[in-house]
Amino acid sequence: MPAAEAARVLASRFGVSARQARRYADQARASGRVEVPEASVVFTVKLPAALAVRVRAHAREGGTTISAVVTRALTEFLARGRRNNPRR
């Protein structure tokens, strides 16, 4: 399937922009399958100021976003909780 057509299908199926869908299609063509991330939502939390500073610094040092750091941390935390208490 041509990349432009694949991008249109991806955009409509996964609710991403046409530009982002084209990036996914180009990536898949270059290196095989590409995981399309789940749609994101805004989720506001209050953190102690010192922790927020540490999270920002960690993201900056890792060349990533605060959202990516928090997503990874919460995913790992919740997975650990299920292993430690299977009834959750």
C-alpha positions in Angstrom: 0.0 0.0 0.0 1.4 3.5 -0.8 2.6 5.5 2.2 0.1 8.3 1.7 -2.8 5.8 1.7 -1.4 4.0 4.7 -1.1 7.3 6.5 -4.8 8.1 5.8 -5.8 4.7 7.2 -3.6 5.1 10.3 -4.9 8.7 11.0 -8.5 7.6 10.9 -8.0 4.3 12.8 -5.8 5.6 15.6 -7.0 9.2 15.8 -3.6 10.7 15.1 -2.8 13.7 12.8 -2.1 13.0 9.1 1.5 14.3 9.6 2.1 11.9 12.5 0.5 9.0 10.6 2.9 9.7 7.7 5.8 9.5 10.1 4.6 6.1 11.4 4.2 4.9 7.8 7.7 6.0 6.8 9.2 4.5 10.0 7.4 1.2 9.3 8.7 1.2 5.7 12.2 1.7 6.9 12.3 -0.7 9.8 9.3 -3.0 9.8 6.5 -2.8 12.2 6.0 0.3 14.3 3.8 0.5 17.5 1.3 3.3 17.3 0.9 4.7 20.8 -2.5 4.9 22.5 -4.1 8.4 22.4 -3.0 10.5 25.3 -5.2 12.6 27.7 -4.3 15.5 30.0 -4.1 14.3 33.6 -3.2 16.9 36.1 -1.6 16.0 39.5 0.0 18.0 42.3 3.5 17.1 43.3 5.8 18.4 45.9 7.9 21.2 44.3 11.2 19.3 44.9 9.9 16.2 43.2 8.7 18.2 40.2 12.2 19.7 39.9 13.7 16.3 40.0 11.3 14.9 37.3 12.0 17.9 35.0 15.8 17.5 35.4 15.5 13.7 34.8 13.6 14.3 31.6 16.0 17.0 30.4 19.1 14.8 31.2 17.5 11.8 29.4 16.5 13.9 26.3 12.9 13.0 26.8 9.6 14.6 28.0 8.2 14.8 31.4 5.2 12.9 30.1 7.4 10.1 28.9 9.2 9.9 32.3 5.9 9.8 34.2 4.3 7.3 31.8 7.2 4.9 32.2 7.4 5.3 36.0 3.7 4.7 36.5 3.6 1.8 34.1 6.4 0.1 36.0 4.9 0.9 39.4 1.5 -0.5 38.5 3.0 -3.6 36.9 5.0 -4.2 40.1 1.9 -3.8 42.2 0.1 -6.5 40.2 3.0 -8.9 40.6 3.1 -8.3 44.4 -0.6 -8.5 44.9 -2.4 -10.5 42.1 -5.9 -9.7 43.4 -5.5 -6.0 42.5 
